[in-house]
Amino acid sequence: MPPWVEQVQDVKAAYILPGNPDEQDPADRRDSVVIEYTSGDAGQRCTAMRALAGPEHGFIAFTPTGTAVDSNGCLSVKLGS
């Protein structure tokens, strides 16, 4: 796990999702840091992760209300109804 992950608060779980070396897009070949948060907005969490980690990892942020991925510009997708 990258050292910057230890600076992140409200974390339920964190892990690395291996990239796919067969993907055409280099961004899809990167490993992604996946963080499940206990609270907050997924889009805001994803944006903050991007600022901490730089370009070497992808990011996926899960919160109780949504999920966001850096490859879609950290647009949050709402979970549930």
Buried (B, 14 or more C-beta within 10 A) or exposed (E): EBEBBEEBEEEEEBEEBEBEEEEEEEEBBBBBBBBBBEEBBBBBBBBBBBEBBEEEBBBBBBBEBBBBBBEEEBEBEEEEE
